[in-house]
Amino acid sequence: MRNIFIGMFVSVLIILALTFNWGYNQTQELNRYNVYVENQFQRMFYNLVGNVEDIQSNLAKVMVTGTPKQNVLIFTNLMYKAYDAQEKLTQLPINHKDAGKTQKFLSQVGDLSMAMARKNLRGIPLTQEDMGKLEELHNYANYLARSLIELQGDIANNGTKLRRLMGKAGKNLKETNKNMINTSFLNVEERMQEYPELIYDGPFSEHIANIKPKLEGENISKDKAMKVAKEFLKDKREYEATFVTETDNTRLPAYIFELRDQDNEESYISIAITKKVGKPLWMFDTKPVGNENISKEKAIQIAQDFLKKNGFENMVSTYTEEYDGQIIINFAYKDGEVIVYTDLIKVKVSLEDGTIKGFEAEGYLTNHHNRTIPKTLISEKEAKNMISIGAEVKEVRLAIIPTEGSKEILCYEFLTKYKEDDFLVYVNALNGEEEKILQMIIKEKGVLMM
């Protein structure tokens, strides 16, 4: 009997030891991922502050430069900084209704910058009214930058963890720290209420901000989303997937995972899968890229094949940009003979070995649906008469483009050349009105639409 008790006692000790070891390992694992998530949010906030500082600085530069060429460079940089700042803000775990005006401000800075760049490219000087708008925006950008820097200092001094603002974890945060961030954004919002509404014609990729996503279906489980994440790259490698966090404050709530290849422990892949239906939303690979070995044409074909493997059919490349040994290819959906510029996907490919380095499908998942495309009421010849007599029409096709008010219109897209410059002219296929003109800036590493 005594031996039985001793045996039971030893068994209990072993079970307790194993349980403690399992609990300790789980705690360590949780701590590691908490650190990872916190670092991600801190990086986003740091980049947001840096972008807003650059916006303030570039708006100040416009006040003193007088050459259209320099203005184009500054406005182009402003556009990218504003859109990137808006993206970083939307990914922070804050109450986004408390930062709506700030998001709209950043979006309008980007769109106005594009409009001003186009104006300078056409040789039209900035007016006093333009300079007045820019100076006013500079003042608000300066205020926003100072407010964010002050908030950044408060976060550091109070030891606030941004990840704790997410979901249930926020309930465990001290009330003072929890309110500090949202209150700070509310104070900024009150000041932002005063800045003037701007009239602008936004680029194709920016119209999605006010659209309710058309993605329909049931929500999927975290486990099913993890399976989608592991199979997404279709490269025959075995990935170990780990759940990182989930986002509910975004327009397309998603599960976020980290993928690690057993043969390469130094880099990882981050990927977001939508909770609804389980579609890949974005992905980026942190592995460094080496020397360029493949052509632009081959990279585009690799990206096209990759989209097909993942069920994104009828996607055509529209324009590209190369940097740091990688190429970003913008794809638009093609419905029959009509290019649908609202349904956008971006794919980043390594020019070293053709691996997929990045993916973003928010435009596609937001807009893609079965459309009834109207018949043209204006002939191609009639639409062509709207083009300047001095411009040479090189190519024409039908396209759907977005308008303000989140609507879509069917247009003839004319690729034209005037002297040494290339333009895309969009003429409404239903009423013959000229809807939009984009200048194509052909660069060594890609094409920029202005």
Protein Blocks (a to p, Z undefined) as FASTA:
>chain_A
ZZmmmmmmmmmmmmmmmmmmmmmmmmmmmmmmmmmmmmmmmmmmmmmmmmmmmmmmmmmm
mmmpcbfklmmmmmmmmmmmmmmmmmmmmmpccdfklmmmmmmmmmmmmmmmmmmmmmmm
nopacdfklmmmmmmmmmmmmmmmmmmmmmmmmmmmnopafklmgcjllmmpcfklmmmm
mmmmmmmmmmmmmpccddddddfklmmmmpccfbecddddfklmmmmmmmmnonopacdd
ddfbdcfkbmbdcdddddddfklmkbccdddddfehoiafbdcdfbdcdddfbdfklmmm
mmmmmmmmnopahiacfbdcdeehiacddddddehjaccfklccdddddfklopafbdcf
klmmmmgccddddddfbdfklmmmmpcfkbccfbdcddddddehiiacddddddddehjb
ccdddddfklopafbdcdddddfkbccdZZ
